[in-house]
Amino acid sequence: FFVSTSTLATLTTTATTTNKPCQWLLPRHTSTGMEAARRAVLPLAPSVSDLLRVFGVRARKQLSQNFLLDTNVTDKFVAAAGDLTQSTVFEVGGGPGTLTRSILKADPHKLVVIEKDKRMLPFLKMLEEAQPPGHTRIVHGDALGFDYEAHLDQQARSDQQHSDNHGNGNAPVKVIGNLPFGVATPILLSFLRDLSYGTGPFALGRACEMTLAFQLEVGRRLVAPVGDKYRSRVSVMAQSLCDVELAFVIPGSVFVPPPKIDVAVVTLKPRAVPLQDMPTFDVLEHAARALFRARRKTVANNLRLHFAGLDAQAAADLCHTCNVDPQKRPQNLSEAEV
């Protein structure tokens, strides 16, 4: 990626005024005179960490920001999403652009980056400017409530119509993101709601795969099978709609600043055929929230906690009507039972 003239001027001026030159602004050799001048060439791109330092940008705790700057890790992250060459890719939270660069290296058909923090836009705009017109678009906005459908082009629509395989890594639409910890679960639930109703990135159909990063505990909940100690309402909701896999774990020490926990990269591939008798998303969410209200209590007691005025016998009768053992713990319920 090349640095535009205006951006280079800004960076050079900033480095001069702050007396903090970056490695990529210095000559590669220590020779003097004309020889040094001839050899003072710039690499194709400054490192993201250098850009952050020159612009004085730091992660904001209130935005749950932890920057992932190791390109080996971001390359592995993107590889977990499969082949991108025929896909329209939505990146949720571009940040300073390290993951964005790895996505671009994978040569997607089209890339749309959604970033809420306006401080990150200069870094991302550099990447947008380096691509062919119309290939990459940087959008200042919030992933929650973003109009994904407006960015699905005719190529994606055509590919969706001819897509008869799910889970083969070649979905015409893909969502990739290192999600901020504080809003990761709401963003995931928003995507699952879109999947259920055929809206957002799923407006063209079910062939839209997600590769997202969560706190490790959330990742374990997403993949937890029936009976597992991590089984929760998000386990049921995600697995009712998708085949969910934990691709790999990123040590917290890799992030800047390093969180106190590790991070899981999780892939969610919509089921080719939804579960039989699948209720609407809102009904499923309401049921899961009621049944997992207190993990240590039985299903019947959770129903009594959730529905005021429901006595023990009525709760037990409701469970029997649904062919569910009222004495079961919520983590022992299958998606079908919920």
N, C-alpha and C positions, 0 to 999 in steps of 0.2 A: 504494500500500500504506500502511495506517495503522499507526502505532506504538502498541502496547498500553500501557495506563496503567502497568502494572508495569515494562515495559521502559523507558518514558520516564522513570520515577522513577529507575531505576538509572542511566540515561545522564546525567540531570541531576545526580544526586549525584556520580557519577564525575567529571564535568566540573568540578564545584565544588571537590571535594577535591583534584583534580590541578591546578587553576588553568589548565586547557587547554580553554576553551570552544570548541565547534565552530561553524562558520558557521551551521549550521541551528538552533542554539540561541540565536542572536542576533537582535535586531529587524532587520527588513528596511530600516528607515529610521533616520535619525539624529536625528529630532525628539525633544523632551523632554516630560516630564509625561504627562498623560492621553492625548495624541495618540500618543505613542510606545507606551504600553501597549496602545492599541487596535490598533496596527499590528504588534505583536510576535507575529505568527502564524507557525505552523510549516508548512513544506512537507509534502507527503504522506509523504515518507520521507527520512531522512538518507542521505547518500551512503555507500557501502560503505567507502570510504577513511576517512571520519569515524568510522564504527563501529569499524573496526580500531584507529584511534588512541585512541579513548576507552577501549576495553577493553584496550589494550596488547597486541594480538595481532600477532605477526609470523610470517612463513613459517618453517617448520622445515626445515632442510636434510635431516635424517634421514628426513623424510616426502616428500622431493623436491617440496616445495611451491613453486609460482610462481603468484601470484594474478593473474588476468585481471580487471581492474577497469574497462576501457574498454567502456561499453555499446554504442558503435557497432560494436566488434569482436564482442561477444557476440551482438548482434542478427544480424550477418552469419553468425556461427557457427550460430545456430539456423535461419536461413533456408536454409542448406545442407542441413538435415535435411528440408526440404520441409514440406508441410502437416501440422500436428500435431492439428488439431481433432478427428479421429476416432481418435486414437492414445493408447494407454497409454505414457507416456514414463518410462524409467528414466534418471535422471541419475547418472552415476558420479562421485563426488567433488564434492559441492556447494560446498565451500569456503565463502567468505564470502557467496555467494549472487548474485553479479552475473550469471552464466550462468543461474542459476535464475530470476531476474527476467525475463530475456529469453525463457526457455521459457514462463513464465506469460503474458507478453505475447502469445505465439503461440497461447494458448487451447487447450492440450491437453485431451483428454477426461479424463485422469487423470495425475498426476505422482507418482513415487516417487523420492526423493532419498536416495542412500546416501552417508554421510559417516563416515569413520573417525576424524577428529580431533574430539574432544568439544568443543574450544574453539570450533568453528564452529557448534555446534548452536543457540546463542541467535540468531545472525543468521538461520539457516534457519527456526527456529521462528516468528520474526516473520512470515515469508512464509506459513507453514502456517496461522497464526492468521487471516491476512487472507483466506483462501480459504473457500469453502463447505465445510461439514463433509464429510470423506471424500474431497475432491478431491485434496488434496496431503498426502503423508505423508513425514515426515523420519525416516529410520532410521539409528541409530548402529550402523555395522557395516562390514565389509570386503567390497568388491566380489567378491573371490575367496572363493567358498564361500557367497555370499549366496543365499537361497531366492527366486529371481525368480518361480518358478511360483506361489508362494503369493499374489503380488500381481497376478496376471492375473485381472481380474474377468470377469463374464459377458459384458459388452459386447465385450471383446477376443476372447473365445472365439467369440462370434457373428460378429464381423467377420472373424475368421480363417477361419471355415467358408465365408464367402461371398467371400473374397478370391481372385480369379482373375487378378490382375495383380501382377507383381513389378517393382520399379524405377520405379514411377509416382509415388513420393513419398507414397503414401497407405497405407502399411503399418499394420496395427492395433497393432503394437508397435514402439517405437523406442528405441534406446539412444544417449544423448548424453553426452559427457564430455570435460573437459579433464584428461586422465590425467596423474598424477604420472610424471615421466620414468623414475624408478627401477623402476617396476612396470608401465609401459605395455605392454611386450611380453608379460609373463606374463598380464596381464588380457586382451589381445587373443587370445592362444592359448587361454585359458579359454573365451572366447566362441566361437571357431572350433570347439573341441571340443564345446561345447553345440550348435552348429549341426549338426555331423556326427551327433550322437547324438539330436537332438531333445529336449534338456533345457534347463534354465534359461530365459532369455527366449524360446527357440525351442521351448518345450514344446508350443505350439499349432500349430507349423508353421514353414515357412521364411520367411513374410512378416514378418520383423523386420529392420529396417534400422539400421545403426550409423553414427554421425557422431562421430568421435573425433579428439582432438588428440595428436600425437606430435612428438618431436624431428624436425626437417626431414630428417635423414639416414634415420631410420626410415620416415618418410613416403615418401621416394624409393624405399626398398627395397620397400615394399608395392606400389607401382605399377610397378616396374621390369619392362620386357618382356624376352623372351629375348634374351640377348646384351648387355644393358645392364650397365655396371660396378657398378651398385647391386643387381643380381640376387642374391638370397640365399634361404635356406631359408624365411624368412617371406614372400617374394614368392610362392614356389611354394604354400605352404600357404594363404595368403589368396586367391590367384587360382584355386586349385583349387575353392574353395567360393563365392567371391563375385566380383561385378564391382566392381573397386576404382578409385576416382578420387581424385586430389588436388584438393580443392575450391579452396583458396587457402592462402597463407602468411601467418602472423602474425609481424611483426618481434619479436625478443626484447625490444626496448626497451619494448614495450607492457606487459610483465609486471612484477610487483612481488614480489620483487626481480627485475631483468632477468637472464635467463640469458645465457650467452655465445653461444648459438645461436638460430636462428629455429625457428618451430614450424609444422608442417603440419596442416591440418584435412583429414581423409581420410574419404570415405564408402565404406562397404562394404555392398553390396546382394546378398543371397544369390542365387545362380543359380537360376532357375526350375527347371532340370533339372541336377542334378549332372553332372560330367564322367563319361563312359562308363567303366565298370570302376573307379569310384572306390573305393579301399580304405578301411578304417576310419581314423579320425583318428590313432589311435596308430601304425598301420602307416605312414601317410603321414609323420608326424612323425619316426619312427625312420629312414625312408629318406632324408628331406630332411637330417636331421642327419648321417647317414653321408656322403651325397654332397657336402655343402657343408662338410665338416670342414676342408678347406684349399682356398681358392679358386684358388690358383695351380697346384694339382696336377690331374692328369687324373682322370676318373671312376674308372678302374681302380685308380689309386694311392690314392684316397680310400677305396675299398672295402677295400683291403689294410690301411690305417691303422685302419679301424674294426673289421674282423673279424680278430682275431688268428689267425694260422696260415694265412690265405688267401694262396696264392702267386700270382705274376703270371699264370700260365696259367689258374688257376681264376678269377681276377678277370676276365680277358678273356673266358673262356667264359661267365661269368655275364652279362656285358654283352651278348654276342652273343645269348644266349638271350632277352634282353629287347628285342632289336632296338635297342640303344644302342651308339653308337661308343665303345669303351673309351678313346679318346684325346681325347674331348671334355672341355672344361672345364665345371665344374658350372653356371656362369652361362649356358651355351649349351643347357641342358636345358629342354625344355618341361614343363608339368605332366604331360602324358600319359607322357613318358619317365620322369619321376621315379616 
